[in-house]
Amino acid sequence: MNQPPNNLGDKDAAKKAREGRNIALGLGLVAFVILVFVVTLVRLGANVAHPHP
């Protein structure tokens, strides 16, 4: 019942969870940048095809 805390295991689990969150945040940021880039290209392409007088 009274076991000493496994600090090494806890640190490894926390590090693994932190790395997973960092990867997820990085992928989300890359996806957002790509989305903004694509939307910008589409909007600029529409203006090139139909310029305003």
N, C-alpha and C positions, 0 to 999 in steps of 0.2 A: 504494500500500500504506500508506504513512505519511501519513494525512490528518489535518488538525487536527480536534479534537473539535468537534462541532456543538452547543455548549452551548445555544443558543437552541432548537433542535429538541428537545433532550433535556428542557429545561424545559417546553416546550409539551406534550410527550408525558406527562411526569410530572403536569402540572397536569390534563390531560384524564383521565388514569387516576384521579387523586385525586377529581375531580369525579364521575366515574362511580361510584366506591366510596361517596362521600357520598350520592349519589342512591339507590343500592341500600340503604344502611343506613337512610336516611330512610323509604323505602318499606317496608322490613321492620319498622321501628318503628311506622309507621302501621298496618300489617297486624296487628301484635301487639296494639296498643291496641284496634282494632276487634274482634279475636277475644275479648279479655278483656271488652269491653263486651257483646258478643252473649251470651257464656257467662253473664255476670252477669244479663242480662235473662231468659234462659231459666230460670236457677235461681230467680230471684225470681218469675217467672211461675208456675212449678210450685208454689211455696209459697203464692201467692195463690189458685190454683185448688184446692189441697188443704191448707188450714191444719192445723197440728198442734194437737191439743186441749190 
